[in-house]
Each structure stands twice: as structure tokens, then as C-alpha cells.
Amino acid sequence: MTGKVYLAVDLGAESGRVIAGIWNGRRLRLEEVHRFPNGGVVLGDSLRWDLLRLWAEIQTGLALAQQKHGRRIVSVGADTWGVDFVLLNRQNEILGQPYHYRDARTRGALARAFKQVPRAAIFAQSGLQFLEFNSLYQLLAWQRHAPELLAAAQTLLFIPDFLHWALCGVKRAEFTIASTSQFVHPRHRSWSLALLKQFGLPAHFLPKIVPPGTTLGPLRKSLAAPTGLVGVKVVAPPSHDTASAVAGVPTAHTGKANWAYLSSGTWSLLGVEVSAPVLSRRALELNLTNEGGIDGTYRLLKNIMGLWLVQQCRRALAAGGKNYNYDQLAALAAQARPGRSLVDANDPRFLNPPHMPRAIQDFCRETRQPLPRSAGELVRCCYDSLALKYRETLAALEELTATPCEVIHIVGGGSQSELLNQLTADACQRPVVAGPVEATALGNLLTQVRADGELRSLAEMRAVVRASSSVRQYDPRPAK
């Protein structure tokens, strides 16, 4: 049967969407049904997610989808950013407003954690890079600052798992999102109970882990009736948005590590797809991560600060009365002198500074470089610095896999940045294939199509991506 419709709930750091995927048996056409803003909300001295407002917007999107597509809708699944979670008590009440990963309460968490459990021991039991906002350190922050709430928790659900529970009432942890926590064992693909015990953290509230593509159940009756979505199933896609994005890469070389992906948005996630986690001492030294993928794959990658640098520069410029859209900023950056000022894009000072341009200038001042002052100079500094960080990370990935990458696939919103794409090709001396912009939605939706029996493999999913989207290639210019 053709003409089926599948729904993706796709939440990003800046916005959320409900997207319909219309399947004709060979191609998937995307239709944005409902878009709504997202972002951190300051509450007292903390930064939180407004989860109930997001859930209300999702319900609006579901109702709008039903109005347009009716009984053609087969299933729905959610993907979001990683690490953040919701705690529920025995009565399924939310314990506190969920924290945003950029909240300051985990500052210094790594040093404190290493006093309890050595860095190498944590890596052996998680395979993850060390980022102070990982779920492990968020739990330790709860343990320090709100032990009574942690003691009352009966269920921990990552953000997309919470949405799936809200949709159908089933509490499960989808593997790709759970793997961002730093307490999932990379080889056993189960909770690292021994690691949690070493930290004195509870484990009773962790739900069963299920693989991406698992059908969780039908929509709650209380939700199906008002939205009209009777008979619609809830399917857990690769619920970490990067995992869905990688599933949506239009490569024909599934199962090989000779291509790299760069999921480019607020964060840049640069990595390769491998069949087993890489847990060597060198991987630990390079601070790379092994996150779960679809069909038993792993995403060997590194988090890079990404277009957050540009987003926050734009925000600061607007606050000062200089309003630019992203196209205007890119044009100004193209006119600025290349390589004039460079920063370490992953310096912790850039995680959530009160004023990004000032943080960039402080870095340049400390390293005796010219200060970027104009909008064009600031954004060019961000772009040049990101491209160099991509080159450094690509070299680390090639070293660990002993396989040269022949091409870099850039997907996500950042794939529209022509200047950054070209700078990436130049810095890495690799061809860049940019697109699709909607790789995350495609990966989410095609996993649902596959769960419905319409596709059989990841290779077939990616063939549909190639048939359903357009890409643009950027060839590297000779190094000067």
C-alpha cells in the first residue's frame, strides 16, 4: 500500500517540529506540519526546559497532521538532543523542571568525578567522551543538590523516552539516546550498573533498553480521541537526533568506515560509522565517543561546539542593535580576511558565555591574536576555527580506524552554509557532500517506514534518502 504517512516529532535546541513523511513506495516526501520555538528557560539561578509547553505544541502538531492526513497516518516517533532527562515519582509526577544541559550546576563535575572513579575506568564502562553535562554528571549534581528528589524518583526517562511515554504510556529507554548518558556499557549494550554503584548512584529507576525501530504500542486513548489519531502506533526511532541524522546520510557505503559524517547544527558531530566500539587507550586520550547507532552500529565521533558560536554572536549583536540574519552574516564573513583570528572551538568558555563575542575576543587577546570586532570578523573567526577543528578531528578518526575517509557528508541545517562547507573541504582536503538538510527527520521517519515492513535494511533506507533529496558537492581547493 502506498500513500502511507508517518509522523516525526523532532526537537532541537532552538525549535521543534512535527513533520509528516508521505511514502509512495519509493520516495519519502516531507511536509512540515507544525513548527514552534524552543530554548532554555531561566528559572532562579538555573536553566531548564519548558517541557510541558513543548508537549502542548506537539499535541497541536498531531491534531493538525490528523486534519490533513487522517487515517493514512501509521505511526509517530520522537527524536531530540541527548543527555537530558526527566525524573518521575511513583505516581508519574515530574520531579522538578528538567534541567538544560548548559545549566551551570555541572561545572567542575569532571574533576569531582575523577576523585571517585578514575577516568579510564569510566571510559571502559561507557565508551563516551568526557563532557561535563553528560547524564552521569547531571545525576551526580542531583545527588549533591537535591538528594531527596533523587531518592523519590522511580523512573528516569530521557527527553524522547518521556515523549514516547506521554504518547503511549510505555516506559522504555531507546538505545541510541541511552548511550549518550555515559552509563551504558559499550559492549554489553546495557546499563553500566557497576559504574553507577561506584558512584553511589541508584539504578532502580532505569527502564528497559530497546533498539531503535521498536514498536512501543498504540497512542493513549486519552490522546487518540481528541486528536483523532485512532489506531496510530508509537515507534521509537533512533531517538538521539544525531543517530537519526546518521541514518539519514545518503551514502551508498553502509557498513564501511571510509566516509565521515558531520551533523551540523547548534552542535557539530563529526564521526564515522563503525561495527564495534573503539575503546583503546588512544581513543580515551583523544576524548572520542562511542554512541549507539541503528542496526548494531556505533557512531565513533567527537562533539564540536558547532554553529552555537555563530548563533550566540548573532544574539549578542542583535542585543546591541545590529540585527543580521544568517545569510547576511555569512556574506560578511566571506568578505573578511581569512585566518586572521582563530579560537579553540571546544574551549569550555564557549559552552554558555553571557556574551559570545567578548568570550571570543578574550581568547584572542590571551593568545596574542588580532581581536575580531566586526560582525564579519567574528563569524569568519567562528567558521575558520570550526573548519580547523574538523580537520583535527578527522585526523583522529582516521588514526583510530586506520581507514582514510574519502568523503565528508554534511547533513542538517549547517549543510546550507556554503562558506563553511567550502572551508571544511579546504581544511580537510576532502570532497564535501552537503545535504540533506532534513537528514534527522528522514532517519526518524524511514525507521518507522521500516518498522511498518516497507523496507528491510539500513542500506535500503539510505537508498530512499538518495532518491528523496538533493545534495551539493564542494571540492577542496589546493592548500596554499
C-alpha positions in Angstrom: 0.0 0.0 0.0 1.4 3.4 -0.9 0.3 6.8 0.3 1.1 6.0 3.9 2.0 8.8 6.3 4.4 8.7 9.2 5.0 11.5 11.8 8.3 12.6 13.3 8.5 14.8 16.4 11.9 16.5 16.0 13.0 18.7 18.9 16.2 20.8 18.5 17.8 23.3 20.8 16.2 26.3 19.0 13.0 24.9 17.6 10.7 21.8 17.5 8.6 20.4 14.7 6.0 17.8 13.8 6.9 16.6 10.3 4.9 14.3 8.1 6.6 11.8 5.8 4.4 10.8 2.9 5.6 7.5 1.5 4.8 6.4 -2.1 6.7 3.1 -2.0 10.0 4.5 -3.4 10.4 8.1 -2.1 9.6 9.9 1.1 8.2 13.5 0.8 8.5 15.7 3.9 5.9 18.2 5.0 6.3 20.4 8.0 3.0 20.3 9.8 3.8 22.5 12.9 6.9 24.4 14.0 7.4 26.0 17.4 10.2 27.7 19.3 12.4 26.0 21.9 15.3 27.1 24.1 16.4 27.2 27.7 14.3 29.0 30.3 15.9 30.7 33.2 14.4 29.7 36.5 16.0 31.3 39.5 19.7 30.6 39.0 19.1 27.6 36.8 18.5 26.9 33.1 15.6 24.5 32.4 13.5 23.1 29.5 9.8 24.1 29.3 8.7 20.5 28.8 5.0 20.9 29.3 4.8 23.7 26.7 6.7 21.5 24.2 4.3 18.7 24.9 1.3 21.0 24.3 2.9 22.1 21.0 3.4 18.5 20.0 -0.3 17.8 20.6 -1.2 20.7 18.4 1.0 19.3 15.7 -0.5 15.9 15.9 -4.0 17.3 15.6 -3.0 19.4 12.6 -1.5 16.3 11.0 -4.7 14.3 11.5 -6.8 17.1 10.0 -4.7 16.9 6.8 -3.8 13.2 6.5 -6.5 11.4 8.6 -6.4 7.6 8.6 -3.3 7.4 6.3 -1.2 8.1 9.4 0.5 4.9 10.5 2.9 5.8 13.4 4.7 8.6 15.2 8.2 8.7 16.8 10.3 11.4 18.6 14.0 12.4 18.4 15.7 15.1 20.5 19.1 16.2 21.7 20.9 13.8 24.1 21.9 13.6 27.8 18.9 15.5 29.4 16.2 13.6 31.3 13.0 13.7 33.3 12.6 12.1 36.8 9.1 10.7 37.7 7.9 9.6 41.1 5.8 6.6 41.9 2.7 8.5 40.8 4.3 9.6 37.5 4.6 13.1 38.7 7.6 15.1 37.3 10.1 15.8 40.0 11.4 19.3 39.2 11.6 21.1 35.9 14.1 19.2 33.7 17.5 20.8 33.5 19.1 22.1 30.3 22.5 20.6 29.6 24.0 24.1 29.6 23.0 24.7 33.2 25.9 25.7 35.4 25.4 23.1 38.1 27.7 20.6 36.5 30.7 22.9 36.2 33.7 21.2 37.7 31.9 17.9 37.7 34.6 16.0 35.8 37.3 16.8 38.4 35.0 15.8 41.2 34.0 12.5 39.5 37.6 11.5 38.8 38.3 11.7 42.5 35.7 8.9 43.0 36.3 6.8 39.9 39.4 7.1 37.6 38.8 8.5 34.1 40.0 5.3 32.4 37.5 3.2 34.4 34.6 5.4 33.4 35.6 5.2 29.8 35.9 1.4 29.9 32.4 1.1 31.2 30.8 3.8 28.9 33.0 4.4 25.9 32.0 8.1 25.9 33.9 11.3 25.6 34.1 13.4 28.8 31.7 16.3 28.7 30.6 17.8 32.0 27.0 17.9 31.0 26.7 14.1 30.3 23.8 12.5 32.2 26.2 10.8 34.6 27.4 14.1 35.9 23.8 15.5 35.9 22.8 12.6 38.2 25.8 13.4 40.5 24.6 17.0 40.6 21.1 15.8 41.7 22.9 13.7 44.3 24.7 16.7 45.7 22.0 19.4 45.4 18.6 17.6 45.6 19.2 14.1 47.2 15.6 14.0 48.5 14.2 14.3 45.0 16.6 11.8 43.6 15.5 9.4 46.3 11.9 9.9 45.4 12.5 9.1 41.7 11.0 5.8 40.4 11.7 6.3 36.7 14.3 8.1 34.6 13.3 8.9 31.1 15.4 10.8 28.6 13.5 13.5 26.8 12.4 11.5 23.7 11.6 8.5 26.0 9.4 10.8 28.1 7.6 11.9 25.0 7.0 8.3 24.0 5.6 7.6 27.4 3.4 10.7 27.1 2.3 9.4 23.7 1.6 5.7 24.6 2.2 5.1 28.3 5.2 2.8 27.8 8.4 3.4 29.7 11.4 2.3 27.7 14.9 3.7 27.1 15.7 3.7 23.4 19.3 2.6 22.9 20.8 5.5 20.9 19.5 8.1 23.4 20.5 6.0 26.4 24.0 5.7 25.0 24.6 9.4 25.4 24.3 9.1 29.2 27.8 7.8 30.0 26.3 4.9 32.0 25.5 2.4 29.2 28.1 -0.3 28.7 29.5 0.0 25.2 30.0 -3.8 24.6 27.1 -5.2 26.5 24.6 -2.5 25.3 23.0 -2.5 28.8 23.2 -0.2 31.8 26.6 0.0 33.5 25.3 -0.9 36.9 28.8 -1.4 38.4 29.7 2.1 37.4 26.6 3.6 39.0 27.3 1.6 42.1 30.9 3.0 42.2 29.4 6.5 42.3 26.8 5.5 44.9 24.0 6.3 42.4 20.7 4.5 42.2 19.8 2.3 39.2 16.3 1.1 40.1 14.7 3.8 38.1 16.3 2.9 34.8 13.9 1.4 32.3 14.5 -1.5 29.9 16.7 -0.6 26.9 15.1 -1.3 23.5 16.7 -1.0 20.0 15.7 1.7 17.5 12.7 0.7 15.4 10.9 -0.9 18.4 7.1 -0.5 18.3 6.1 0.6 21.7 2.3 0.5 21.4 -0.8 2.4 20.3 -1.4 6.0 21.2 -3.1 6.5 24.6 -6.8 6.6 24.2 -6.9 9.9 26.0 -4.7 11.3 23.3 -6.1 9.4 20.3 -9.6 10.6 20.9 -9.1 14.4 21.0 -6.5 14.3 18.1 -8.5 11.8 16.0 -5.4 9.6 15.6 -7.1 6.4 16.3 -5.1 3.3 15.5 -1.7 5.1 15.3 1.3 3.4 16.7 4.3 4.8 18.6 7.6 3.6 17.2 10.9 4.5 18.8 13.2 5.8 16.1 16.9 6.4 16.7 15.8 8.8 19.3 19.0 10.8 19.6 18.8 13.3 16.8 22.3 12.6 15.7 21.6 8.9 15.4 18.6 9.7 13.2 20.7 12.1 11.2 23.4 9.5 10.6 20.7 7.0 9.5 19.7 9.7 7.0 23.1 10.1 5.4 22.8 9.5 1.6 25.9 7.2 1.4 25.9 4.0 -0.7 28.7 2.6 1.5 26.8 1.4 4.6 29.0 -0.6 6.9 32.3 0.9 5.8 34.4 3.5 7.7 35.7 5.2 4.5 33.3 8.1 4.8 32.7 10.6 7.6 29.5 12.4 8.6 29.2 15.8 10.0 25.8 16.5 11.6 26.0 20.3 11.5 23.7 22.5 13.6 23.9 24.0 17.1 26.4 21.3 17.7 28.8 19.8 15.1 29.0 16.0 15.5 31.9 14.6 13.3 32.4 10.9 13.2 32.4 7.6 11.3 30.1 4.6 11.5 31.7 1.5 12.9 30.5 -2.0 13.8 32.1 -2.1 17.2 33.1 0.4 19.9 36.7 1.7 19.9 37.8 1.6 23.5 41.6 1.8 23.1 43.8 4.0 25.3 44.3 6.3 22.3 40.5 6.8 21.9 40.5 7.8 25.6 43.4 10.2 25.0 41.7 11.8 22.0 38.4 12.1 24.0 36.3 10.5 21.3 32.9 8.9 21.9 31.1 5.7 21.0 27.4 6.3 20.8 24.8 3.8 19.7 23.5 3.7 16.1 21.0 1.7 14.2 21.4 -2.0 13.4 24.1 -2.6 16.0 26.4 0.2 14.6 28.2 2.7 16.7 28.9 6.3 16.0 32.6 7.0 16.7 32.6 10.8 16.9 33.5 14.0 18.7 31.2 16.8 19.8 32.3 20.1 18.5 30.8 23.4 19.7 29.3 24.0 16.2 27.1 26.8 15.0 26.3 27.7 18.6 29.2 30.1 18.2 27.6 31.9 15.4 24.1 31.7 16.9 25.3 33.4 20.1 27.3 36.0 18.2 24.1 36.9 16.3 22.2 37.1 19.5 24.7 39.4 21.1 24.9 41.6 18.0 21.1 41.9 18.0 21.1 42.9 21.7 23.5 45.7 20.6 21.1 46.9 17.9 22.7 45.2 15.0 20.2 42.7 13.5 21.5 40.3 10.9 20.1 37.1 9.5 22.4 34.2 9.0 22.7 34.8 5.2 23.9 38.4 5.9 26.4 37.2 8.5 27.7 34.6 6.0 28.2 37.2 3.4 30.0 39.5 5.8 32.2 36.6 6.8 33.1 35.8 3.2 34.4 39.4 2.8 36.5 39.2 6.0 40.2 38.3 5.9 40.6 34.5 6.3 42.7 33.1 9.1 43.1 36.4 10.9 41.9 35.1 14.2 41.3 31.5 15.4 39.9 30.0 18.6 39.7 26.5 20.0 36.1 25.9 19.2 35.8 23.4 22.1 37.2 25.6 24.8 34.8 25.3 27.8 34.4 29.1 27.9 32.2 28.9 24.8 29.7 26.5 26.3 27.3 29.2 27.6 29.1 32.6 28.0 27.0 35.7 28.8 28.4 37.4 25.7 29.9 35.2 22.9 31.8 38.0 21.0 33.5 39.0 24.2 34.5 35.4 25.0 36.0 35.1 21.5 37.9 38.3 21.9 39.2 37.3 25.3 40.5 34.1 23.8 42.2 36.0 21.0 43.6 38.5 23.5 45.1 35.8 25.6 46.7 34.1 22.6 48.0 37.4 21.2 45.9 37.4 18.1 44.1 40.4 16.4 40.7 40.9 18.0 37.7 40.2 15.8 35.5 43.2 16.2 33.1 43.5 13.3 30.2 41.0 12.6 32.1 39.7 9.6 35.3 39.2 11.5 33.6 37.4 14.4 31.7 35.0 12.1 34.8 34.4 9.9 36.7 33.5 13.1 34.0 31.0 14.0 33.9 29.4 10.6 37.7 29.2 10.2 38.0 27.8 13.7 35.3 25.2 13.1 36.9 24.0 9.8 40.3 23.6 11.6 38.7 21.6 14.4 37.0 19.4 11.8 40.4 18.7 10.2 41.9 17.8 13.6 39.0 15.5 14.4 39.1 13.8 11.0 42.7 13.0 11.5 41.9 11.4 14.9 39.2 9.3 13.4 41.4 8.1 10.6 44.1 7.2 13.1 41.8 5.1 15.2 40.1 3.3 12.4 43.2 3.0 10.2 41.0 3.9 7.3 41.2 7.1 5.2 37.9 8.9 4.7 37.2 9.6 1.1 34.3 12.0 1.6 32.6 14.0 4.3 28.8 14.0 4.3 27.5 17.2 5.9 23.8 16.9 6.9 21.4 19.1 9.0 20.8 22.8 9.0 24.5 23.7 8.7 24.7 21.9 5.4 23.2 25.1 3.9 26.2 27.2 4.9 28.1 27.4 1.6 31.1 29.2 3.0 31.6 26.8 5.9 31.1 23.8 3.6 33.8 25.1 1.3 36.2 25.9 4.2 35.6 22.4 5.5 36.5 20.8 2.2 39.6 23.1 2.0 40.8 22.4 5.6 40.2 18.6 5.4 41.3 18.3 1.7 38.3 16.0 1.1 35.3 16.5 -1.0 32.2 17.5 0.9 28.7 16.3 0.0 26.2 18.7 1.6 22.7 17.6 2.3 20.0 16.7 3.0 19.1 19.4 5.4 16.4 17.2 6.9 18.5 14.1 7.5 17.3 13.8 11.1 13.7 13.7 10.1 14.4 11.3 7.2 16.3 8.9 9.6 13.4 9.1 12.1 10.7 8.6 9.5 12.4 5.9 7.5 12.9 3.9 10.7 9.2 4.0 11.1 8.7 3.0 7.5 11.0 0.0 8.0 9.1 -0.9 11.3 6.0 -1.0 9.2 7.5 -3.6 6.9 8.0 -1.3 3.9 11.9 -1.5 4.0 14.3 -4.2 5.1 17.7 -2.7 5.9 19.7 0.4 6.6 21.1 0.3 3.1 17.5 0.4 1.7 16.7 3.4 4.0 19.7 5.3 2.7 18.8 4.5 -0.9 15.4 6.1 -0.2 17.3 9.2 1.2 19.3 9.4 -2.0 16.1 9.2 -4.1 14.2 11.7 -1.9 16.7 14.5 -1.5 19.3 16.6 -3.4 22.9 17.2 -2.4 25.7 19.6 -3.5 29.4 18.7 -3.7 32.2 21.0 -2.6 35.6 20.0 -3.9 38.7 21.1 -1.9 40.7 23.9 -3.3 44.5 23.4 -3.3 46.1 24.1 0.0 48.1 27.4 0.0 
